[in-house]
Amino acid sequence: MADFIKGIKITVTGETVPVQIDAKDRLQALYKEIDCTTVEYLGAEANIDLIIDEEGKLTGKEPNNLATIRAIQLGVRLLPGDVICGDVIFLGHDGEGATIGLNEEQLMILEVLEIAC
């Protein structure tokens, strides 16, 4: 197993930055990276997961419009008018529930979505 899981973070300011999540202490690393105490995984197309602050709206985090757009583009079903709040991390999964780093195909999909907007 790799020491780090490579992903992409979209901040509430719209900045897209690469991240490396500690594979050995993944949950605590995710909490720290998106500054929260509970996370929610939103499953998207192409074996991509969006990891969000489950309580982002309740704790007053800013809307993340870019991550919300990306989620919808990747097939995540949100309620009409709903928005994701707080920073969001995009990681991969192996189809069997294990979190893994984004592969080249997934990175290309996210890059194409960025260009398309």
Backbone as CSV, one residue per row, in Angstrom:
resi,resn,N_x,N_y,N_z,CA_x,CA_y,CA_z,C_x,C_y,C_z
1,MET,0.839,-1.182,0.000,0.000,0.000,0.000,0.886,1.249,0.000
2,ALA,0.496,2.219,-0.791,1.232,3.476,-0.867,1.080,4.245,0.440
3,ASP,2.074,5.086,0.729,2.034,5.893,1.945,1.013,7.022,1.848
4,PHE,0.787,7.504,0.607,-0.120,8.621,0.399,-1.097,8.324,-0.725
5,ILE,-2.297,8.881,-0.600,-3.331,8.778,-1.622,-3.401,10.139,-2.297
6,LYS,-3.191,10.158,-3.615,-3.187,11.421,-4.350,-4.589,11.797,-4.792
7,GLY,-4.935,13.065,-4.547,-6.244,13.558,-4.929,-6.181,15.009,-5.346
8,ILE,-7.348,15.592,-5.528,-7.494,16.991,-5.892,-8.439,17.640,-4.885
9,LYS,-8.085,18.842,-4.454,-8.970,19.595,-3.556,-9.452,20.838,-4.294
10,ILE,-10.759,21.086,-4.188,-11.323,22.338,-4.677,-11.763,23.126,-3.449
11,THR,-11.176,24.308,-3.309,-11.481,25.148,-2.152,-12.717,25.998,-2.432
12,VAL,-13.246,26.608,-1.396,-14.427,27.460,-1.559,-14.122,28.689,-2.399
13,THR,-12.856,29.028,-2.549,-12.472,30.168,-3.390,-12.310,29.764,-4.852
14,GLY,-12.499,28.465,-5.157,-12.393,27.987,-6.536,-11.005,27.536,-6.925
15,GLU,-10.092,27.508,-5.969,-8.737,27.049,-6.260,-8.723,25.523,-6.316
16,THR,-8.039,24.986,-7.322,-7.885,23.544,-7.477,-6.434,23.197,-7.176
17,VAL,-6.223,22.367,-6.144,-4.858,22.044,-5.725,-4.699,20.537,-5.526
18,PRO,-3.526,20.004,-5.888,-3.272,18.591,-5.607,-3.061,18.380,-4.110
19,VAL,-3.517,17.240,-3.619,-3.323,16.893,-2.206,-2.806,15.471,-2.105
20,GLN,-2.122,15.205,-1.000,-1.684,13.858,-0.670,-2.221,13.529,0.715
21,ILE,-3.068,12.516,0.761,-3.709,12.102,2.014,-2.934,10.927,2.594
22,ASP,-2.597,11.005,3.858,-1.888,9.929,4.540,-2.751,8.666,4.507
23,ALA,-2.268,7.633,3.837,-3.037,6.399,3.680,-3.200,5.647,4.995
24,LYS,-2.264,5.790,5.894,-2.312,5.048,7.157,-3.297,5.653,8.149
25,ASP,-3.532,6.948,8.029,-4.446,7.640,8.934,-5.394,8.502,8.096
26,ARG,-6.021,7.855,7.113,-6.806,8.535,6.088,-7.903,9.422,6.666
27,LEU,-8.678,8.903,7.581,-9.804,9.663,8.103,-9.348,10.942,8.801
28,GLN,-8.355,10.835,9.657,-7.841,12.025,10.349,-7.224,13.011,9.355
29,ALA,-6.566,12.490,8.327,-5.971,13.356,7.306,-7.060,14.099,6.524
30,LEU,-8.170,13.418,6.234,-9.282,14.076,5.544,-9.901,15.149,6.422
31,TYR,-10.099,14.844,7.701,-10.638,15.844,8.635,-9.772,17.105,8.609
32,LYS,-8.473,16.907,8.678,-7.549,18.035,8.722,-7.567,18.797,7.387
33,GLU,-7.559,18.078,6.286,-7.455,18.708,4.969,-8.667,19.576,4.635
34,ILE,-9.864,19.136,5.069,-11.048,19.951,4.766,-11.629,20.605,6.027
35,ASP,-10.860,20.560,7.111,-11.191,21.263,8.353,-12.602,20.918,8.848
36,CYS,-12.769,19.645,9.206,-14.079,19.204,9.694,-13.916,18.071,10.691
37,THR,-15.051,17.618,11.244,-15.030,16.492,12.182,-15.831,15.302,11.683
38,THR,-16.590,15.482,10.613,-17.304,14.366,9.983,-17.253,14.553,8.473
39,VAL,-17.039,13.460,7.767,-16.994,13.529,6.312,-18.115,12.696,5.715
40,GLU,-18.468,13.057,4.505,-19.437,12.297,3.736,-18.824,12.038,2.370
41,TYR,-18.982,10.803,1.901,-18.501,10.430,0.571,-19.671,10.507,-0.391
42,LEU,-19.493,11.254,-1.476,-20.482,11.302,-2.549,-19.904,10.538,-3.731
43,GLY,-20.551,9.452,-4.104,-20.077,8.646,-5.214,-20.436,9.281,-6.544
44,ALA,-19.461,9.353,-7.432,-19.659,9.939,-8.745,-19.275,8.930,-9.819
45,GLU,-19.407,9.356,-11.063,-19.040,8.503,-12.192,-17.531,8.278,-12.210
46,ALA,-17.121,7.280,-12.974,-15.711,6.967,-13.213,-14.960,6.593,-11.934
47,ASN,-15.674,6.011,-10.965,-15.057,5.610,-9.690,-14.371,6.771,-8.980
48,ILE,-14.990,7.937,-9.059,-14.497,9.121,-8.352,-15.428,9.380,-7.167
49,ASP,-14.828,9.663,-6.018,-15.581,10.057,-4.827,-15.267,11.500,-4.493
50,LEU,-16.281,12.218,-4.067,-16.100,13.556,-3.525,-16.229,13.424,-2.020
51,ILE,-15.241,13.901,-1.300,-15.291,13.859,0.154,-15.579,15.268,0.637
52,ILE,-16.712,15.402,1.333,-17.170,16.722,1.763,-17.349,16.739,3.280
53,ASP,-17.437,17.951,3.831,-17.758,18.144,5.239,-19.253,17.870,5.403
54,GLU,-19.594,16.806,6.078,-20.992,16.414,6.231,-21.827,17.502,6.916
55,GLU,-21.186,18.291,7.755,-21.906,19.329,8.497,-21.552,20.734,8.006
56,GLY,-21.043,20.838,6.789,-20.585,22.129,6.273,-21.645,23.216,6.291
57,LYS,-22.862,22.868,5.927,-23.942,23.870,5.942,-24.302,24.255,7.370
58,LEU,-24.327,23.276,8.266,-24.719,23.529,9.652,-23.701,24.382,10.401
59,THR,-22.435,24.254,10.015,-21.384,24.996,10.718,-21.049,26.316,10.032
60,GLY,-21.803,26.665,8.992,-21.638,27.968,8.356,-20.513,28.076,7.344
61,LYS,-20.095,26.957,6.800,-19.037,27.025,5.781,-19.577,27.671,4.511
62,GLU,-18.679,28.297,3.781,-19.036,28.973,2.538,-19.435,27.960,1.468
63,PRO,-20.356,28.332,0.581,-20.700,27.448,-0.545,-19.490,27.233,-1.443
64,ASN,-19.385,26.036,-1.958,-18.313,25.698,-2.899,-18.972,25.490,-4.263
65,ASN,-19.146,26.583,-4.970,-19.870,26.533,-6.244,-19.168,25.675,-7.287
66,LEU,-17.837,25.780,-7.375,-17.116,24.993,-8.374,-17.234,23.499,-8.077
67,ALA,-17.074,23.101,-6.827,-17.191,21.682,-6.477,-18.620,21.185,-6.709
68,THR,-19.600,22.040,-6.473,-20.996,21.664,-6.737,-21.210,21.423,-8.219
69,ILE,-20.665,22.293,-9.062,-20.767,22.113,-10.516,-20.091,20.815,-10.935
70,ARG,-18.872,20.576,-10.427,-18.149,19.339,-10.771,-18.944,18.102,-10.324
71,ALA,-19.543,18.173,-9.147,-20.333,17.041,-8.650,-21.477,16.727,-9.606
72,ILE,-22.186,17.740,-10.032,-23.310,17.540,-10.948,-22.810,17.005,-12.295
73,GLN,-21.695,17.559,-12.786,-21.120,17.084,-14.047,-20.730,15.616,-13.966
74,LEU,-20.332,15.170,-12.778,-19.918,13.781,-12.587,-21.071,12.867,-12.170
75,GLY,-22.289,13.367,-12.241,-23.450,12.526,-12.001,-23.920,12.426,-10.567
76,VAL,-23.386,13.236,-9.672,-23.864,13.238,-8.286,-25.242,13.888,-8.274
77,ARG,-26.182,13.235,-7.617,-27.547,13.761,-7.550,-27.703,14.626,-6.306
78,LEU,-27.966,15.898,-6.552,-28.232,16.843,-5.471,-29.671,17.310,-5.612
79,LEU,-30.250,17.762,-4.530,-31.586,18.335,-4.584,-31.540,19.641,-5.376
80,PRO,-32.615,19.996,-6.050,-32.628,21.261,-6.795,-32.246,22.435,-5.889
81,GLY,-31.301,23.235,-6.342,-30.854,24.389,-5.582,-29.843,24.087,-4.490
82,ASP,-29.528,22.808,-4.291,-28.582,22.426,-3.239,-27.162,22.815,-3.646
83,VAL,-26.328,23.046,-2.659,-24.935,23.392,-2.893,-24.072,22.704,-1.834
84,ILE,-22.873,22.334,-2.233,-21.911,21.762,-1.296,-21.200,22.914,-0.605
85,CYS,-21.007,22.798,0.701,-20.328,23.854,1.460,-19.005,23.341,2.004
86,GLY,-18.000,24.192,1.960,-16.671,23.829,2.445,-15.804,23.273,1.335
87,ASP,-14.524,23.087,1.663,-13.589,22.510,0.704,-13.967,21.060,0.420
88,VAL,-13.621,20.593,-0.783,-13.982,19.241,-1.224,-12.743,18.541,-1.772
89,ILE,-12.599,17.265,-1.447,-11.498,16.460,-1.967,-12.061,15.411,-2.919
90,PHE,-11.406,15.265,-4.053,-11.757,14.246,-5.039,-10.712,13.137,-4.952
91,LEU,-11.175,11.914,-4.685,-10.318,10.733,-4.636,-10.948,9.645,-5.491
92,GLY,-10.217,8.571,-5.711,-10.760,7.437,-6.440,-11.194,6.341,-5.490
93,HIS,-11.885,5.354,-6.054,-12.170,4.131,-5.301,-12.039,2.951,-6.255
94,ASP,-11.829,1.786,-5.687,-11.530,0.610,-6.490,-12.758,-0.177,-6.942
95,GLY,-13.942,0.337,-6.713,-15.164,-0.367,-7.085,-15.641,-1.333,-6.021
96,GLU,-14.815,-1.568,-5.015,-15.178,-2.481,-3.931,-15.195,-1.770,-2.585
97,GLY,-15.129,-0.443,-2.616,-15.235,0.318,-1.380,-13.948,0.894,-0.850
98,ALA,-12.794,0.484,-1.385,-11.525,1.006,-0.876,-11.178,2.330,-1.555
99,THR,-10.755,3.284,-0.752,-10.336,4.575,-1.272,-8.924,4.461,-1.828
100,ILE,-8.750,4.988,-3.037,-7.441,4.980,-3.692,-7.202,6.350,-4.307
101,GLY,-5.989,6.568,-4.752,-5.659,7.814,-5.416,-6.304,7.883,-6.789
102,LEU,-6.428,9.096,-7.291,-6.962,9.288,-8.637,-5.967,8.737,-9.651
103,ASN,-6.479,8.002,-10.642,-5.607,7.487,-11.688,-5.549,8.491,-12.842
104,GLU,-4.774,8.196,-13.848,-4.590,9.121,-14.971,-5.901,9.424,-15.697
105,GLU,-6.731,8.412,-15.879,-8.018,8.616,-16.561,-8.914,9.564,-15.758
106,GLN,-8.969,9.355,-14.453,-9.790,10.218,-13.597,-9.261,11.653,-13.581
107,LEU,-7.948,11.806,-13.537,-7.357,13.138,-13.579,-7.681,13.829,-14.900
108,MET,-7.672,13.059,-15.984,-7.996,13.623,-17.287,-9.460,14.067,-17.337
109,ILE,-10.344,13.282,-16.760,-11.765,13.649,-16.711,-11.935,14.962,-15.966
110,LEU,-11.289,15.090,-14.809,-11.393,16.322,-14.032,-10.777,17.502,-14.782
111,GLU,-9.707,17.258,-15.518,-9.082,18.313,-16.311,-9.999,18.771,-17.440
112,VAL,-10.650,17.827,-18.110,-11.567,18.163,-19.188,-12.743,18.981,-18.637
113,LEU,-13.251,18.611,-17.484,-14.350,19.367,-16.876,-13.919,20.787,-16.553
114,GLU,-12.676,20.957,-16.128,-12.167,22.293,-15.796,-12.089,23.148,-17.062
115,ILE,-11.647,22.567,-18.147,-11.531,23.292,-19.399,-12.912,23.649,-19.946
116,ALA,-13.884,22.752,-19.728,-15.230,22.928,-20.285,-15.985,24.087,-19.646
117,CYS,-15.604,24.488,-18.450,-16.342,25.576,-17.768,-15.822,26.931,-18.129
